[in-house]
Amino acid sequence: MTPHPDPRTGAAVKAADRAHVFHSWSAQALIDPLAVAGAEGSYFWDYDGKRYLDFTSGLVYTNIGYQHPKVVAAIQEQAAKMTTFAPAFAIEARSEAARLIAERTPGDLDKIFFTNGGADAVEHAVRMARLHTGRPKVLSAYRSYHGGTQQAINITGDPRRWASDSAAAGVVHFWAPFLYRSRFYAETEEQECARALEHLETTIAFEGPQTVAAIILETIPGTAGIMVPPPGYLAGVREICDKYGIVFILDEVMAGFGRTGEWFAADLFDVTPDLMTFAKGVNSGYVPLGGVAVSGAIAETFAERPYPGGLTYSGHPLACAAAVATIEVMAEEGIVEHAARLGADVVGPALRELAERHPSVGEVRGVGMFWALDLVKDRETREPLVPYNAAGEANAPMAAFGAAAKAHGIWPFINMNRTHVVPPCNVTEAELKEGLAALDAALAVADEYVA
């Protein structure tokens, strides 16, 4: 679709937004939201007709891009047939979505509990683990994000937790492996893995294994920096959980449904958790949907005992119809395989080449359509380009980099000192190269702040 400028409508949209919309994660008087007129495929555009290549996939969820005609048609067809129905009934779209998801989850994660998004999926996974084990505590990693609801934000391990952390949610944080900024003084991936596992098991020992219900990890942490775990780490966590009777939860809200070049990132590591959360890419965000994939053992806990939880819109027919169509589109068009190939053959090599030329790039890491650049002031010391949780003037270098990216036609995903490269999983090679060229130009601005 060709954007047609309509600044008058854009001004009205912006005025209504500023008058009435309360935005998340924002100081309301300090933001200036872009008024978006439309979106298609890997692009969106404003009311002035300026088009942006979306290197954020919305919030890392438009895995098949915007306005895929088959998914739009499926939503329209479902709306005409049955717009909504209560969750206690068997509905075709709901049953089929559950079947298709269960076909792709690892191991025996064959029961699907539907939620409205990722945060409430995490809430329910933790509730299931606590009820299954009869234990109160949950262990989660620093450098993690698990959602904005009360339990999920307490589980989160980044600064978004601080304002809401009650210190009474039964959550204990630990360090997961991240060799580039190792907390274990490791020099190799093998050392980082071994020391991180030792640290985790020691944490469990001092917390009391009999008090720990679950360990929850993002399979590959997303907004915290796309830190691919070293070989053997997730398998080691699985062994620790088995040793102490702890439920292992993998959060695949961001990494799932093709983002890593596999249906689920767990497939990269040949690991099966007891519970797996999902959302975002399950239907490319077209209608809100999330869920928990449940193992046989945990499902059996609630075979005769009612599960004390639910949602009015659990398995909403419109959302489930969108999920069915999205999964079918991904299979028919080979989108998962496409993401794997472009990640290995195009994105990875191109980002590493950019790192060689731009002193502001400290590290490149990722897989599939899931990449991050760690930006630094000094490659030798690895000092971040901006301080941890920087704001205002302290964040000026990242703000300048972001403005340069937008000026060159890409919408960047920036968090602290990182920029993420997370376009739709069906982005074309030509679109990728266009975006990478724009990223190249924007990094020249970041280079100006290098010591």
C-alpha positions in Angstrom: 0.0 0.0 0.0 1.3 3.5 -0.9 1.0 6.0 2.0 -1.1 9.1 1.3 -0.3 12.2 3.4 -3.2 13.3 5.5 -1.7 15.7 8.1 -5.1 17.1 9.3 -6.3 13.6 10.4 -2.9 12.9 11.9 -3.1 16.1 14.0 -6.6 15.1 15.2 -5.4 11.6 16.1 -2.4 13.0 18.0 -4.6 15.6 19.8 -7.1 12.9 21.0 -4.2 10.7 22.1 -2.5 13.5 24.1 -5.9 14.4 25.7 -7.1 11.0 26.7 -4.7 8.1 26.3 -2.6 7.1 29.3 0.5 5.4 28.0 2.4 2.5 29.6 5.9 2.8 31.0 5.9 6.5 30.4 6.0 9.9 32.1 2.9 11.2 30.4 4.0 14.8 29.8 7.4 13.8 28.4 6.3 11.6 25.5 5.5 12.4 21.9 3.8 9.4 20.3 4.0 9.0 16.6 0.5 9.0 15.0 0.5 6.0 12.7 -1.8 5.9 9.7 -1.2 2.4 8.5 0.9 -0.7 8.3 1.6 -3.6 5.9 4.2 -6.3 5.8 7.4 -5.1 7.4 6.5 -1.4 7.2 4.3 1.3 8.8 3.8 4.9 8.0 2.7 8.2 9.6 0.1 10.7 8.4 2.8 12.8 6.7 3.5 9.8 4.4 6.9 8.9 5.9 7.4 5.2 5.9 9.5 3.2 8.4 10.9 -0.3 8.2 9.8 -1.8 11.5 12.9 -3.3 13.2 10.8 -3.8 16.4 8.0 -6.1 15.0 5.6 -4.0 17.1 6.7 -5.2 20.5 8.5 -8.2 19.0 5.2 -9.9 18.0 4.4 -9.2 14.4 6.2 -12.4 13.4 4.3 -12.6 10.1 4.3 -8.8 9.5 1.3 -6.5 9.5 -2.0 -7.2 7.7 -1.3 -10.7 6.4 -4.4 -11.2 4.2 -5.0 -14.9 5.3 -5.0 -14.0 8.9 -7.2 -10.9 8.4 -9.6 -13.0 6.4 -9.7 -15.7 9.2 -10.6 -13.0 11.7 -13.3 -11.6 9.5 -14.7 -15.1 8.9 -14.7 -16.0 12.6 -16.4 -12.6 13.5 -19.2 -13.4 11.0 -19.6 -17.0 12.4 -19.1 -16.5 16.2 -17.5 -13.4 17.5 -17.2 -14.6 21.2 -18.2 -17.3 23.5 -17.6 -18.2 27.1 -14.4 -20.3 27.9 -16.2 -23.2 29.6 -17.5 -24.5 26.2 -15.7 -26.4 23.4 -15.4 -24.1 20.5 -13.9 -25.0 17.1 -11.4 -22.2 16.8 -10.2 -22.7 20.4 -9.9 -26.5 20.1 -8.0 -26.2 16.8 -5.6 -23.5 18.1 -4.8 -25.7 21.1 -4.2 -28.7 18.9 -1.9 -26.8 16.5 0.1 -25.3 19.4 0.4 -28.7 21.2 1.7 -30.3 18.0 4.6 -27.9 18.1 5.5 -27.7 21.8 8.4 -29.9 23.0 7.8 -33.1 24.9 4.5 -33.8 26.5 3.3 -30.1 26.8 0.0 -31.1 25.3 -2.5 -29.2 27.4 -3.0 -25.5 26.6 -4.4 -23.0 29.1 -5.3 -19.8 27.2 -4.7 -16.3 28.6 -5.0 -12.8 27.1 -1.3 -12.2 26.9 2.2 -13.0 28.2 2.0 -11.5 31.7 -1.1 -13.4 32.7 0.4 -16.5 31.2 3.3 -16.1 33.6 0.9 -15.4 36.5 -0.9 -18.7 35.8 2.2 -20.7 35.2 3.6 -19.7 38.6 0.2 -20.4 40.2 0.2 -23.9 38.7 3.7 -24.6 39.9 3.0 -23.5 43.5 -0.2 -25.5 43.6 1.5 -28.5 42.1 4.4 -28.5 44.5 2.8 -26.9 47.6 5.9 -24.6 47.8 6.0 -20.8 47.9 9.1 -19.5 46.3 10.0 -18.8 42.6 13.5 -18.2 41.4 14.1 -16.0 38.4 17.1 -14.3 36.8 18.4 -10.8 36.9 18.4 -9.4 33.3 14.9 -10.7 32.6 11.4 -9.5 31.8 8.3 -11.5 32.5 5.4 -9.0 32.3 3.7 -6.0 33.9 1.1 -7.6 36.2 1.9 -7.8 39.9 3.4 -11.3 40.2 5.1 -11.1 36.8 6.7 -7.7 37.5 8.1 -9.0 40.8 9.6 -12.0 38.9 11.1 -9.6 36.4 14.8 -8.9 36.9 15.3 -5.5 35.3 14.6 -1.9 36.6 11.0 -2.0 35.5 10.5 -4.1 38.6 11.8 -1.6 41.1 8.8 0.7 41.6 6.4 -2.2 42.2 8.7 -4.7 44.0 7.0 -5.5 47.3 9.8 -7.8 48.5 7.0 -10.1 49.7 6.1 -11.9 46.5 8.1 -15.0 47.2 10.6 -14.2 44.4 14.4 -14.8 44.6 16.6 -13.5 41.9 19.9 -15.1 40.7 22.5 -14.5 38.0 22.0 -16.4 34.7 25.0 -16.7 32.3 26.1 -13.8 30.1 29.7 -14.1 29.2 30.1 -10.6 27.8 29.3 -9.1 31.2 30.0 -12.2 33.3 29.2 -12.1 37.0 31.4 -15.2 37.5 34.8 -13.9 36.2 34.6 -16.5 33.4 36.7 -16.4 30.3 35.0 -19.1 28.3 31.4 -20.3 27.7 32.2 -23.5 29.4 33.3 -21.7 32.6 30.4 -19.3 32.4 27.9 -22.2 32.1 29.5 -24.3 34.9 29.8 -21.3 37.3 26.3 -20.1 36.6 24.9 -23.6 37.3 26.9 -23.8 40.5 25.6 -20.4 41.6 22.0 -21.4 40.9 22.3 -24.6 42.9 24.0 -22.8 45.8 21.1 -20.3 45.8 18.6 -23.1 46.0 20.6 -24.7 48.8 20.6 -21.5 50.9 16.9 -20.7 50.1 15.9 -24.3 51.0 15.1 -26.6 48.2 11.9 -27.7 49.9 10.6 -24.1 49.6 11.2 -23.6 45.9 8.2 -24.2 43.6 9.7 -23.1 40.3 12.6 -21.7 38.4 11.5 -19.5 35.5 13.7 -18.4 32.7 13.3 -16.7 29.3 14.7 -19.4 27.0 16.6 -16.6 25.4 16.1 -13.3 27.3 14.5 -10.7 25.1 14.4 -7.0 26.1 17.2 -7.7 28.6 19.6 -8.2 25.7 19.0 -11.4 23.7 21.6 -13.3 25.6 21.7 -16.8 24.0 22.6 -19.2 26.9 25.8 -21.2 26.5 25.6 -24.9 25.5 24.5 -27.1 28.4 23.0 -24.4 30.6 19.3 -25.0 30.1 20.0 -28.8 30.3 21.8 -28.2 33.5 18.9 -26.2 34.9 16.6 -29.0 33.9 18.7 -31.5 35.9 18.7 -29.2 38.9 15.0 -29.0 38.8 14.6 -32.7 38.5 17.0 -33.2 41.4 15.0 -31.0 43.8 11.5 -31.6 42.5 11.3 -28.0 41.2 9.0 -27.0 38.3 10.9 -25.7 35.3 9.1 -22.9 33.5 10.4 -21.5 30.2 9.0 -18.1 29.1 8.7 -18.2 25.3 6.5 -15.1 25.1 9.0 -13.3 22.9 11.2 -16.1 21.6 8.4 -18.5 20.5 6.7 -19.0 17.2 9.6 -18.7 14.8 11.5 -15.8 16.2 14.7 -17.9 16.7 14.4 -19.9 13.6 12.6 -22.7 15.5 9.0 -23.0 16.5 10.2 -22.6 20.1 13.6 -21.5 21.3 13.7 -24.6 23.6 14.1 -26.7 20.4 17.5 -25.1 19.9 18.7 -26.6 23.2 16.7 -29.9 23.2 15.2 -29.1 26.5 11.6 -29.7 27.7 10.2 -27.6 30.6 7.3 -28.5 32.8 5.4 -25.4 31.8 5.9 -23.0 28.9 4.4 -19.6 28.5 3.7 -18.1 25.1 1.9 -15.1 23.5 3.0 -12.4 20.9 3.9 -14.5 17.8 1.2 -17.1 18.4 -1.0 -15.0 16.2 1.3 -12.1 15.3 -0.5 -9.9 17.9 -3.5 -9.5 15.6 -5.9 -10.2 18.5 -4.5 -10.5 22.1 -3.7 -14.1 23.0 -1.3 -15.9 25.3 -1.2 -19.2 27.2 0.6 -21.8 29.2 1.5 -25.2 27.7 1.2 -27.7 30.5 3.0 -31.0 31.0 1.2 -34.3 31.7 2.3 -34.4 35.3 1.1 -30.9 36.1 -2.2 -31.4 34.2 -2.8 -34.6 36.3 -2.6 -32.5 39.5 -5.8 -30.8 38.3 -7.5 -33.9 36.9 -9.8 -34.3 40.0 -8.8 -31.1 41.8 -10.2 -27.9 40.2 -7.7 -25.4 39.0 -8.4 -22.2 40.9 -8.0 -19.7 38.0 -9.4 -18.5 34.8 -10.2 -15.5 32.6 -13.4 -14.3 31.0 -11.8 -14.2 27.6 -9.7 -17.3 27.9 -9.4 -18.8 24.4 -11.4 -16.0 22.7 -12.7 -17.2 19.4 -11.3 -14.2 17.4 -7.9 -14.6 18.9 -7.8 -18.3 18.4 -9.0 -18.1 14.8 -6.1 -15.6 14.3 -3.7 -18.2 15.9 -4.9 -21.0 13.7 -4.5 -18.9 10.6 -1.1 -17.6 11.7 0.3 -21.1 12.5 -1.0 -22.4 9.1 0.6 -19.4 7.3 3.9 -20.0 9.0 3.9 -23.6 8.0 2.7 -23.1 4.4 5.1 -20.2 3.7 8.1 -21.8 5.6 8.5 -18.7 7.8 10.3 -20.5 10.6 12.9 -21.9 8.2 13.1 -18.5 6.4 13.9 -16.8 9.7 16.6 -19.4 10.5 18.2 -19.0 7.0 18.2 -15.2 7.0 19.6 -15.1 10.6 22.5 -17.4 9.7 23.2 -16.1 6.2 22.3 -12.4 6.2 21.7 -10.8 9.6 24.5 -12.5 11.6 27.2 -11.9 9.0 26.1 -8.3 8.3 25.9 -7.3 12.0 29.4 -8.8 12.6 30.7 -6.8 9.7 29.1 -3.6 11.1 30.8 -4.4 14.4 34.2 -4.5 12.7 33.7 -0.9 11.4 31.8 0.7 14.3 33.8 1.1 17.5 30.5 1.7 19.4 29.5 -2.0 18.9 30.9 -4.0 21.7 29.2 -7.3 21.0 26.8 -8.9 18.4 24.6 -11.8 19.6 21.5 -13.6 18.4 19.9 -16.2 16.3 17.1 -16.3 13.6 15.3 -12.9 13.7 16.4 -12.2 17.3 19.5 -10.1 17.5 21.1 -7.4 19.7 24.0 -5.0 19.5 25.6 -4.1 22.8 26.8 -0.5 22.4 29.8 0.7 24.4 32.0 3.8 25.0 35.1 1.6 25.1 35.5 -1.8 23.6 38.4 -2.7 25.9 36.7 -1.9 29.2 33.2 -2.7 27.8 31.9 0.4 29.5 28.3 0.8 28.2 27.5 3.7 25.9 25.1 4.9 28.6 24.9 4.0 32.3 22.6 1.3 33.6 19.0 2.5 33.5 20.1 5.9 32.2 17.5 8.7 31.7 17.5 12.3 30.6 20.9 13.8 29.6 22.7 10.6 30.7 20.8 8.8 28.0 21.7 11.4 25.3 23.9 9.0 23.2 21.2 6.4 22.8 18.6 9.1 22.1 20.8 10.5 19.4 21.3 7.0 17.9 17.6 6.3 18.0 16.8 9.6 16.3 19.3 8.9 13.6 17.8 5.4 13.0 14.3 7.0 12.5 15.7 9.7 10.2 17.2 6.9 8.0 13.8 5.1 7.8 14.0 2.3 10.4 12.1 2.2 13.7 14.6 0.8 16.3 14.0 -1.3 19.4 16.3 0.3 22.0 16.6 -0.7 25.6 19.3 0.8 27.8 22.6 0.5 25.9 21.3 -2.0 23.4 19.6 -1.9 20.0 17.8 -5.0 18.9 17.3 -6.2 15.4 13.9 -8.0 15.5 12.1 -7.5 12.2 9.2 -9.7 11.2 10.2 -13.3 10.6 9.1 -13.1 7.0 11.0 -10.0 6.2 12.5 -10.2 2.7 16.3 -10.2 2.1 16.0 -6.9 0.3 14.1 -5.3 3.2 16.7 -6.6 5.6 19.5 -5.1 3.6 17.7 -1.8 3.5 17.3 -1.8 7.2 20.9 -2.9 7.9 22.1 0.0 5.7 20.1 2.4 7.8 21.4 0.9 10.9 25.0 1.3 9.6 24.3 5.1 9.1 22.8 5.4 12.6 25.7 3.7 14.3 28.0 6.4 12.9 26.2 8.7 15.3 26.8 6.3 18.2 30.5 6.2 17.3 30.7 9.9 18.0 30.3 9.1 21.7 33.1 6.5 21.9 35.9 7.4 24.2 
